[in-house]
Amino acid sequence: MVVGAGISGIGAAYFLQRDCPHRTFAILEARNDIGGTWDLFRYPGVRSDSDMHTLGYSFKPWTHEKSIADAGSIMEYLRDTVAQYDIARHIRFGTSIASAEWSSTTSMWTVRGVRIDTGESIAYTCNFLFMCSGYYSYKQGHQPAFAGQEKFAGRIVHPQKWPEDLDYAGKRVVVVGSGATAVTLVPAMARTAAHVTMLQRSPTWVVSSPDIDKWANRLRRFLPSMLAYRTTRLKNITMQQQVYKQTRVRPEKVKEYILGKLRQELGPDYDIEKHFTPTYNPWDQRLCLVPNSDLFTAIRNGSASVETDTIESFTETGIQLTSGQHLEADIIVTATGLELVTLGEMEFVVDGSPVDFGKTWTYKGMAYSGVPNLASSFGYVNASWTLRSDLTGQYVCRLMNHMSRTATTKCTPTLRTSDADMPERPWIDQFSPNYMKRVMDRFPRQGDREPWVNPQDYKKDKKMFLKEPVNDGVMIFE
């Protein structure tokens, strides 16, 4: 059973059909369409901040001209994938799952939920449960309480629930936040708004890049589509990993480079130190991409601005800042982030005992100590999501094929005696955004040795998922 028909669930379906043709499976999806993130978010300018040659699947070339793509283009790619590989027949839409219970007696999961349109209770059974439901709550985003927000006479909008009828043309807009969503929203809204202010408590590292990969487009003219795609993909993966490595070993050099580019974009008189120089090193939190310098263009032409300050309170006409400045606004967008959740906000029970994932150890970043026949897909925080979800899908198929060959029905990541003294590390290490810190206690712990690690390193993961033996003395088969 696969839970979720977003980018991970669709990829999982492809690998199951290719590598486990003897298995039957279904994909349970709470919404009425595929796409997950790319169907849910509808705010202006919504796009990827990873290049599509690595955010795309390993098995299906990305052939659009733009490598930094909008949500519509990504949805088109996903629909083409579903159609090409006949995946739609496996999807059960409108199926919301609330719990999963494992029985060692039957070696089965019983998955329970409701049909959203009728409220009818449903139950499915499966031998293996593959969670591809993402890492954040679809119910609502992170919405901190701001003093006085009930006084504001205009509209307050969170990007995760963007209203279709919101008309911001000619309006004064304040976007609270400075992450990837805010950096996308500000230039998109500034095209028609009277003015857009990005209000940030502290700066975020931002880098500009073209949205077109000329090298990739040129290769496609001379090479077969898949060969051109694989070549571009390898080039971009290598570059991503090299940049990330430099931020770990030479952070000051990377800072100097980024700040130099920002000065070129915004000029010598702009206060780069105040508005675009974070207190942390690049990639301690995710870098924000500015395609074609659109945010900087909006700042230069005056249609957008940045304020770095804290909020004292909302007022009837805008936001009062701690510094004494007042920002006038007709619309306030709270781009304040996501609410992270573990495994689709479901309850899990193993042989009658509830599972507290915060007390488990992560197995390769995709399974959990003491929890049988369960895997979850979680991408990279320092590279494109799909690179890791592809590897996870292939590993799950290796695992299930091993079980078929050995006539086993249960596989459980199990601590060895030698693992008892492992020091605990957070599930995602050396990554400090608040949306992660708020919930790390709910996620499994990471050790200091394989396979109890979540390395966030594509080269290491590729070896760990695709080359190392499935029967490793830690995954116990019965």
C-alpha positions as CSV (number, residue, x, y, z in Angstrom):
1,M,0.0,0.0,0.0
2,V,1.3,3.4,-1.0
3,V,-0.1,6.5,0.9
4,G,0.1,9.7,-1.2
5,A,-0.1,10.4,-4.9
6,G,2.3,13.3,-5.0
7,I,5.7,13.2,-6.6
8,S,7.0,10.5,-4.3
9,G,3.9,8.2,-4.6
10,I,3.9,8.4,-8.4
11,G,7.6,7.5,-8.4
12,A,6.9,4.6,-6.0
13,A,4.2,3.3,-8.4
14,Y,6.6,3.3,-11.3
15,F,9.3,1.4,-9.4
16,L,6.7,-1.1,-8.1
17,Q,5.5,-1.8,-11.6
18,R,9.0,-2.1,-13.0
19,D,10.8,-4.0,-10.3
20,C,8.0,-5.9,-8.5
21,P,5.6,-6.9,-11.3
22,H,4.4,-9.9,-9.2
23,R,3.1,-7.5,-6.4
24,T,-0.3,-5.8,-6.4
25,F,-0.6,-2.4,-4.8
26,A,-2.9,0.6,-4.4
27,I,-2.2,4.3,-3.8
28,L,-4.4,6.0,-1.3
29,E,-4.8,9.8,-1.8
30,A,-6.9,12.1,0.4
31,R,-7.3,14.8,-2.3
32,N,-9.1,14.5,-5.6
33,D,-6.1,14.9,-7.8
34,I,-2.5,13.9,-8.0
35,G,0.4,16.2,-7.4
36,G,0.5,16.7,-3.6
37,T,2.4,20.0,-3.0
38,W,2.1,21.0,-6.7
39,D,-1.7,20.8,-6.6
40,L,-2.2,22.1,-3.1
41,F,-0.4,25.4,-3.4
42,R,-2.1,28.0,-5.5
43,Y,-0.4,31.3,-4.5
44,P,1.0,33.6,-7.2
45,G,4.2,32.5,-8.8
46,V,4.3,29.1,-7.1
47,R,7.3,27.2,-8.6
48,S,10.1,24.8,-7.9
49,D,13.3,26.1,-6.3
50,S,15.2,23.0,-7.5
51,D,16.1,22.5,-11.1
52,M,13.7,20.0,-12.8
53,H,16.5,17.9,-14.2
54,T,17.1,16.7,-10.6
55,L,13.6,17.3,-9.3
56,G,12.3,15.2,-12.2
57,Y,12.3,11.5,-12.1
58,S,15.4,9.4,-13.0
59,F,13.3,7.5,-15.5
60,K,11.4,10.3,-17.3
61,P,13.2,13.2,-19.0
62,W,12.3,16.8,-18.3
63,T,12.0,18.3,-21.7
64,H,10.5,21.8,-21.0
65,E,12.8,24.7,-21.9
66,K,12.7,26.1,-18.3
67,S,14.5,24.1,-15.7
68,I,13.1,26.2,-12.9
69,A,9.4,25.4,-13.5
70,D,6.1,26.8,-12.3
71,A,3.5,24.5,-10.6
72,G,1.5,24.2,-13.8
73,S,4.4,22.8,-15.8
74,I,5.3,20.4,-13.0
75,M,1.6,19.1,-12.8
76,E,1.7,18.6,-16.6
77,Y,4.9,16.5,-16.2
78,L,3.3,14.4,-13.4
79,R,0.1,13.9,-15.4
80,D,2.2,12.7,-18.4
81,T,4.1,10.3,-16.1
82,V,0.8,8.9,-14.7
83,A,-0.6,8.4,-18.2
84,Q,2.6,7.0,-19.8
85,Y,3.0,4.3,-17.1
86,D,-0.7,3.6,-16.6
87,I,-0.6,4.5,-12.9
88,A,-4.1,6.1,-12.5
89,R,-5.7,2.7,-12.2
90,H,-3.9,2.2,-8.9
91,I,-5.0,5.4,-7.3
92,R,-8.0,5.7,-4.8
93,F,-8.8,9.4,-4.6
94,G,-10.7,11.0,-1.7
95,T,-9.4,8.4,0.7
96,S,-8.2,9.9,4.0
97,I,-6.2,7.6,6.2
98,A,-6.2,8.0,10.0
99,S,-4.4,4.9,11.4
100,A,-2.4,1.8,10.6
101,E,-2.2,-1.2,12.9
102,W,0.3,-4.0,12.5
103,S,-0.3,-7.6,13.5
104,S,2.6,-10.0,13.7
105,T,0.2,-12.9,13.8
106,T,-0.9,-12.2,10.2
107,S,2.1,-10.1,9.1
108,M,-0.3,-7.5,7.8
109,W,-1.1,-3.8,8.3
110,T,-4.7,-2.8,8.6
111,V,-5.1,0.8,7.3
112,R,-8.2,2.6,8.4
113,G,-9.8,5.9,7.3
114,V,-12.8,7.4,5.6
115,R,-14.1,8.2,2.1
116,I,-14.2,12.0,2.2
117,D,-17.2,12.4,0.0
118,T,-19.5,10.1,1.9
119,G,-17.9,9.8,5.4
120,E,-17.9,6.0,5.0
121,S,-15.4,4.2,7.1
122,I,-12.9,2.1,5.2
123,A,-10.2,-0.5,5.9
124,Y,-7.5,-1.9,3.7
125,T,-5.0,-4.7,4.5
126,C,-1.5,-4.9,3.1
127,N,1.7,-6.7,3.8
128,F,3.9,-3.6,3.3
129,L,3.1,0.0,3.9
130,F,5.0,2.7,1.9
131,M,4.3,6.2,3.2
132,C,4.7,8.9,0.5
133,S,2.6,11.6,2.1
134,G,5.3,14.2,2.5
135,Y,6.5,15.9,5.7
136,Y,4.0,18.8,6.3
137,S,0.4,19.1,7.4
138,Y,-2.1,19.6,4.5
139,K,-4.6,20.9,7.0
140,Q,-2.9,24.2,7.7
141,G,0.5,25.9,7.6
142,H,2.3,27.3,10.6
143,Q,0.3,30.3,11.8
144,P,1.9,32.1,14.8
145,A,-0.5,34.4,16.8
146,F,0.3,38.1,16.2
147,A,-0.8,40.6,18.8
148,G,-3.7,42.6,17.6
149,Q,-4.3,40.7,14.4
150,E,-8.1,40.8,15.0
151,K,-7.9,44.6,14.6
152,F,-6.7,44.5,11.0
153,A,-9.4,45.7,8.7
154,G,-8.0,44.1,5.5
155,R,-7.5,40.4,4.6
156,I,-4.9,38.1,6.2
157,V,-3.9,35.2,4.0
158,H,-1.7,32.2,4.5
159,P,-0.1,30.9,1.2
160,Q,-1.2,27.3,1.9
161,K,-4.9,28.3,1.7
162,W,-4.8,31.0,-1.0
163,P,-8.3,32.3,-1.8
164,E,-9.2,32.3,-5.4
165,D,-11.0,35.6,-5.1
166,L,-8.1,37.6,-3.7
167,D,-7.6,40.7,-5.8
168,Y,-4.3,42.4,-4.9
169,A,-4.0,44.6,-8.0
170,G,-3.3,48.2,-6.9
171,K,-3.2,47.1,-3.2
172,R,-0.5,47.6,-0.6
173,V,0.7,44.2,0.5
174,V,2.9,43.1,3.3
175,V,4.4,39.6,3.1
176,V,5.5,38.4,6.5
177,G,8.4,36.0,6.1
178,S,11.6,35.6,4.1
179,G,11.7,31.9,3.1
180,A,11.2,30.3,-0.3
181,T,7.5,31.1,-0.3
182,A,8.0,34.8,0.5
183,V,10.8,35.1,-2.1
184,T,8.5,33.7,-4.7
185,L,5.4,35.7,-3.7
186,V,7.0,39.2,-3.5
187,P,8.1,39.6,-7.1
188,A,4.9,37.8,-8.5
189,M,2.6,40.1,-6.5
190,A,4.7,43.2,-7.2
191,R,3.8,43.0,-10.9
192,T,0.3,44.3,-10.2
193,A,0.2,45.4,-6.5
194,A,0.7,49.1,-5.6
195,H,3.6,48.0,-3.5
196,V,4.8,44.8,-1.8
197,T,6.9,44.8,1.4
198,M,8.7,41.7,2.5
199,L,8.8,41.9,6.3
200,Q,11.4,39.6,7.9
201,R,12.6,39.1,11.4
202,S,16.0,38.1,10.1
203,P,17.5,37.6,6.6
204,T,17.7,34.5,4.6
205,W,20.5,33.5,2.1
206,V,19.3,34.1,-1.4
207,V,21.0,33.4,-4.7
208,S,20.0,34.3,-8.2
209,S,20.0,31.9,-11.2
210,P,18.6,31.7,-14.7
211,D,15.4,29.7,-15.0
212,I,16.7,28.2,-18.3
213,D,19.5,25.7,-18.5
214,K,21.0,26.5,-21.8
215,W,23.4,23.6,-21.7
216,A,20.5,21.2,-21.2
217,N,18.5,22.7,-24.0
218,R,21.5,22.5,-26.4
219,L,22.2,18.9,-25.5
220,R,18.7,17.9,-26.4
221,R,19.2,19.1,-29.9
222,F,22.1,16.7,-30.5
223,L,21.5,13.7,-28.2
224,P,18.7,11.3,-27.6
225,S,16.3,12.7,-25.0
226,M,17.2,10.2,-22.2
227,L,20.9,10.5,-22.8
228,A,20.7,14.3,-22.8
229,Y,18.6,14.2,-19.6
230,R,21.0,11.8,-17.8
231,T,24.0,13.9,-18.7
232,T,22.4,17.1,-17.5
233,R,21.1,15.4,-14.4
234,L,24.7,14.1,-13.5
235,K,26.1,17.6,-14.1
236,N,23.5,19.3,-11.9
237,I,23.8,16.7,-9.1
238,T,27.6,17.1,-9.1
239,M,27.3,20.9,-9.0
240,Q,24.8,20.7,-6.1
241,Q,26.9,18.4,-4.1
242,Q,30.1,20.5,-4.7
243,V,28.3,23.7,-3.7
244,Y,26.9,22.1,-0.5
245,K,30.4,20.7,0.4
246,Q,31.9,24.1,0.0
247,T,29.4,25.6,2.4
248,R,30.5,23.0,5.0
249,V,34.3,23.4,4.6
250,R,34.7,27.0,3.4
251,P,31.6,28.9,4.6
252,E,33.3,32.3,4.7
253,K,34.3,32.0,1.1
254,V,30.7,31.0,0.1
255,K,29.4,34.0,2.1
256,E,31.8,36.3,0.4
257,Y,30.7,35.0,-3.1
258,I,27.0,35.3,-2.4
259,L,27.3,38.8,-0.9
260,G,29.4,40.0,-3.8
261,K,26.6,38.9,-6.2
262,L,24.0,40.6,-4.1
263,R,26.0,43.9,-4.2
264,Q,26.1,43.6,-8.0
265,E,22.3,43.1,-8.0
266,L,21.3,45.9,-5.6
267,G,24.1,48.4,-5.8
268,P,26.6,49.8,-3.3
269,D,24.1,51.9,-1.5
270,Y,21.7,49.1,-0.6
271,D,22.0,47.8,3.0
272,I,23.0,44.3,2.2
273,E,24.3,43.7,5.7
274,K,20.9,44.4,7.3
275,H,18.5,42.8,4.8
276,F,20.5,40.0,3.1
277,T,23.2,38.8,5.5
278,P,22.0,36.1,7.8
279,T,23.7,35.2,11.1
280,Y,24.1,31.5,10.0
281,N,26.2,29.9,7.3
282,P,24.8,29.1,3.9
283,W,23.0,25.8,3.9
284,D,22.6,25.7,7.7
285,Q,19.1,26.5,6.4
286,R,18.0,26.0,2.8
287,L,19.2,28.6,0.2
288,C,16.4,30.5,-1.5
289,L,16.5,30.7,-5.2
290,V,15.7,33.9,-7.1
291,P,15.1,33.0,-10.7
292,N,16.3,35.6,-13.3
293,S,16.8,38.1,-10.4
294,D,13.1,38.8,-10.2
295,L,13.1,39.7,-6.5
296,F,16.1,42.1,-7.0
297,T,14.5,43.6,-10.1
298,A,11.3,44.4,-8.1
299,I,13.4,46.0,-5.3
300,R,15.4,48.1,-7.8
301,N,12.3,49.4,-9.6
302,G,10.5,50.2,-6.4
303,S,7.6,47.9,-6.7
304,A,8.9,45.9,-3.7
305,S,11.0,46.5,-0.6
306,V,12.4,44.7,2.3
307,E,12.1,45.6,6.0
308,T,14.1,43.7,8.7
309,D,12.3,44.2,12.0
310,T,10.0,42.5,14.5
311,I,6.3,42.9,14.8
312,E,4.9,44.7,17.8
313,S,1.3,44.3,16.7
314,F,-1.1,44.4,13.9
315,T,-3.2,47.5,13.6
316,E,-6.4,48.4,11.8
317,T,-4.4,49.6,8.8
318,G,-1.2,47.5,8.8
319,I,1.6,46.4,11.1
320,Q,3.4,48.4,13.8
321,L,7.0,47.4,14.1
322,T,9.2,47.4,17.2
323,S,11.4,50.1,15.7
324,G,8.4,52.5,15.7
325,Q,7.8,52.3,11.9
326,H,4.3,51.5,10.7
327,L,3.7,49.5,7.5
328,E,0.5,50.4,5.8
329,A,-1.3,47.4,4.2
330,D,-4.5,46.4,2.5
331,I,-3.5,42.7,2.5
332,I,-1.2,40.8,4.9
333,V,0.3,37.5,3.7
334,T,1.7,35.4,6.5
335,A,4.3,33.3,4.7
336,T,5.3,31.9,8.1
337,G,6.1,28.4,7.0
338,L,4.8,24.8,7.3
339,E,3.7,22.6,10.1
340,L,5.8,19.5,9.9
341,V,4.2,16.1,10.8
342,T,5.4,12.5,11.0
343,L,4.0,10.1,8.4
344,G,0.9,11.8,7.2
345,E,-0.5,12.7,10.7
346,M,-1.6,9.1,11.2
347,E,-1.6,6.9,14.3
348,F,0.5,3.8,14.1
349,V,0.1,0.7,16.4
350,V,2.4,-2.4,16.4
351,D,0.9,-5.5,18.0
352,G,-1.3,-3.4,20.2
353,S,1.3,-0.8,21.3
354,P,1.2,2.8,19.9
355,V,4.3,3.9,18.1
356,D,6.2,7.0,19.2
357,F,8.5,7.7,16.3
358,G,10.5,10.1,18.4
359,K,11.7,7.1,20.4
360,T,12.8,5.1,17.4
361,W,16.1,5.1,15.5
362,T,16.1,5.9,11.8
363,Y,17.1,3.1,9.5
364,K,18.7,4.7,6.4
365,G,16.5,7.7,6.9
366,M,13.5,5.8,5.5
367,A,12.4,3.1,8.1
368,Y,12.2,2.9,11.9
369,S,13.7,0.6,14.5
370,G,11.1,-1.9,15.8
371,V,8.5,-1.1,13.2
372,P,8.0,-3.9,10.7
373,N,7.2,-3.7,7.0
374,L,7.1,0.1,6.9
375,A,9.1,2.7,4.8
376,S,8.6,6.4,4.3
377,S,9.9,8.6,1.5
378,F,11.6,11.9,2.5
379,G,13.7,13.8,0.1
380,Y,16.8,16.0,0.6
381,V,17.0,19.3,2.5
382,N,20.2,20.2,0.6
383,A,19.3,19.0,-2.9
384,S,16.2,18.0,-4.9
385,W,13.6,16.0,-3.2
386,T,13.2,13.4,-5.9
387,L,16.8,12.3,-5.9
388,R,16.2,10.6,-2.6
389,S,12.6,9.5,-3.2
390,D,13.8,7.7,-6.3
391,L,16.4,5.9,-4.3
392,T,13.9,5.0,-1.6
393,G,11.4,3.6,-4.1
394,Q,14.1,1.4,-5.6
395,Y,15.3,0.2,-2.2
396,V,11.7,-0.7,-1.1
397,C,11.5,-2.9,-4.2
398,R,14.8,-4.6,-3.4
399,L,13.5,-5.3,0.1
400,M,10.2,-6.8,-1.1
401,N,11.9,-8.9,-3.8
402,H,14.3,-10.3,-1.1
403,M,11.3,-11.2,1.0
404,S,9.7,-13.0,-2.0
405,R,12.9,-14.9,-2.7
406,T,13.3,-16.0,0.9
407,A,9.6,-16.7,1.6
408,T,9.7,-14.2,4.5
409,T,6.7,-12.0,5.4
410,K,8.1,-9.7,8.0
411,C,11.2,-7.4,8.0
412,T,12.1,-5.2,11.0
413,P,15.0,-2.8,11.5
414,T,16.5,-4.1,14.8
415,L,19.3,-2.6,16.9
416,R,22.3,-4.8,17.3
417,T,24.0,-5.3,20.7
418,S,26.8,-3.2,19.5
419,D,24.4,-0.3,18.7
420,A,23.3,0.1,22.3
421,D,25.9,2.8,23.0
422,M,25.1,5.0,20.0
423,P,25.1,8.7,20.7
424,E,21.9,10.4,19.6
425,R,21.8,12.9,16.9
426,P,18.7,14.7,15.4
427,W,17.1,13.1,12.4
428,I,18.3,16.0,10.2
429,D,21.7,17.2,11.4
430,Q,23.4,20.5,10.6
431,F,20.2,22.1,9.4
432,S,18.6,24.7,11.7
433,P,15.4,26.3,10.3
434,N,12.7,26.9,12.9
435,Y,10.2,24.7,11.1
436,M,12.5,21.7,11.6
437,K,13.6,22.6,15.2
438,R,9.9,22.9,16.3
439,V,9.3,19.2,15.7
440,M,12.5,17.3,15.7
441,D,11.5,15.6,19.0
442,R,8.7,13.8,17.0
443,F,11.1,12.4,14.5
444,P,13.4,9.3,14.9
445,R,16.9,9.7,16.2
446,Q,20.0,9.2,14.1
447,G,23.1,7.3,15.3
448,D,26.7,7.5,14.4
449,R,27.0,4.4,12.2
450,E,25.3,2.8,9.2
451,P,22.5,2.0,8.7
452,W,21.2,4.2,11.6
453,V,22.0,7.3,9.7
454,N,20.2,9.9,7.5
455,P,23.2,11.3,5.7
456,Q,21.5,13.7,3.2
457,D,24.3,12.9,0.8
458,Y,23.3,11.5,-2.6
459,K,26.6,9.7,-3.2
460,K,26.5,7.9,0.1
461,D,22.7,7.2,-0.2
462,K,23.1,5.7,-3.7
463,K,25.6,3.2,-2.3
464,M,23.5,2.5,0.8
465,F,20.2,2.1,-1.0
466,L,21.3,0.4,-4.2
467,K,24.5,-1.5,-3.6
468,E,24.7,-2.6,0.0
469,P,23.0,-6.0,0.8
470,V,19.4,-5.9,1.9
471,N,20.1,-8.7,4.4
472,D,22.6,-6.6,6.5
473,G,22.1,-8.1,9.9
474,V,20.1,-5.1,11.0
475,M,17.0,-5.6,8.9
476,I,15.7,-8.9,10.4
477,F,13.6,-11.1,8.2
478,E,11.1,-13.6,9.6
